[in-house]
Amino acid sequence: MSKLDTWVDNKLLQNITIWLFLLLIFMMVIQAENRFVTSIGFIAFIMPPVYICNLKILPLFLNSRRSLGATLFLLNVSFFTFLGVFLLSSFFNNFQWKMLLNVFGAVLLVILFGTALKLARDSFFRRQEEREAELKLLKAQLNPHFLFNTLNNLYGLSVVKSEKLPDLMLKLSDLLRYSLYETKEMFVPLEKEIKYLENYISLEKIRLEDKADIQFNIEGIVSSAVIAPMLLIVFVENAFKHLGVLGNMKSKVLVDIKVGESSLVFQCVNTIDSLDINHNDLEKGKSGIGLQNAKKRLDLMYPEKHQLQIVQQEDSYRVELTLNF
């Protein structure tokens, strides 16, 4: 979280900012010899009923104790209405019945305004918390999904007692270190994410050897860009998971990343077995969990700033993703 975000989330700073804003408004509206002192006095008068309502009375309405909440709300408005009339009468040495109506309207308006601000603020932060909770859940689903597939690869090599197993385990260790310790932030340097993809593809090259033609191309400067962690790996992992062959030709995987000044274009293409009756369901059922989560994360973290195209042909599967930074 940035320093600006910390300040924005600070409740004390939020309250001070609102009251300073109201102070400026009152100084422009109130007609008096000393506008500043009068405005300070008015704010000092309206602060108690606002905080009593927001901190003590409003929770009663939210906890289904509406009758008690309504009673205390009326008592709060009435008490400060009579207090305001008393202060005005003492200051001007004059009492008029219209003071009662004017003060009542002013107190009620201020309390409702303060309550509306609190409800809006609480609603905003609740949506933020829900959004962060969903992102954490999606990340938690992605990591075991990837680990499950990789452990299957390890098991297959261990059965045949392959000499490639130690190198494969070392690559896996690097991948897990990144996913566990370097993906806690909302965004990570693109350079690290690409390094993670390189390790994963290197791992798959060790497993597949000469059975597949695997290419990984990068264009542009990646040092200054950031990206949501563990986002691109879903598409790359899916490409290897559903990799197929075409007749006597090698299976192919192409991963291409082009980084511009304000955007990233990612492309992942893999061949599929045209005779495999299951390849038509790549985005359905268990095989589509990673893709479904990736789409949700894109909607949450890049709203209206991404374009995702998934095209399935008879012999290939293509993913094209454009991110606008």
Helices and strands as residue ranges (DSSP letters): H 3-9, H 11-29, H 35-52, I 53-57, H 58-62, H 66-92, H 97-159, H 165-181, E 188-189, H 190-208, G 209-211, E 212-219, E 226-227, H 233-241, E 251-259, E 263-271, G 279-281, G 285-288, H 289-301, E 306-312, E 316-324
